[in-house]
Amino acid sequence: MDDEQLLTVDEAAARLRVSRWTLYCLIRSKELRSVKIRRRRLIPVGAVAECIHNLMEVA
């Protein structure tokens, strides 16, 4: 997996147009998949698309 497939918290929040707080809430509630590498929390690009898809189904 290369760096372009993983987003930082700020990058993922910007793509979803939500705050960092909301992004962490999505991660805690298991609505958004993430990986932790040492102290860094990273979000796979595909996980952002999945999250949007799942949220659209609920709406």
C-alpha positions in Angstrom: 0.0 0.0 0.0 1.5 3.3 -0.9 1.0 6.8 0.6 -1.5 7.8 -2.0 -3.9 5.1 -0.8 -3.9 6.4 2.8 -5.2 9.7 3.9 -4.4 11.6 7.1 -7.2 12.6 9.4 -7.1 16.1 8.1 -7.2 14.9 4.4 -10.1 12.5 5.1 -12.0 15.2 7.0 -11.5 17.6 4.1 -12.8 15.0 1.6 -15.9 14.3 3.7 -16.2 18.1 4.5 -16.5 17.4 8.3 -14.5 18.4 11.3 -11.7 16.3 12.8 -14.0 15.7 15.8 -16.8 14.3 13.5 -14.2 12.2 11.7 -13.0 10.7 14.9 -16.6 10.0 15.9 -17.1 8.1 12.6 -14.0 6.1 13.4 -15.1 5.3 17.0 -18.6 4.3 15.8 -17.0 2.0 13.2 -18.7 3.9 10.4 -15.3 4.7 8.9 -12.4 2.2 8.7 -9.0 3.3 9.7 -5.5 1.9 10.4 -3.1 2.9 13.1 0.6 2.9 12.3 2.5 3.7 15.5 0.9 7.0 16.7 -0.6 7.9 13.3 -4.2 7.2 12.4 -4.7 6.8 8.6 -7.8 6.3 6.5 -7.8 4.2 3.4 -9.1 6.1 0.4 -11.6 3.3 -0.2 -12.9 3.6 3.3 -14.0 7.2 2.6 -16.0 6.0 -0.4 -17.6 3.2 1.6 -18.5 5.6 4.4 -20.2 7.9 1.9 -22.1 5.0 0.3 -23.3 3.7 3.7 -24.4 7.1 4.8 -26.3 7.6 1.6 -28.1 4.3 2.1 -29.3 5.4 5.6 -30.4 8.8 4.3 
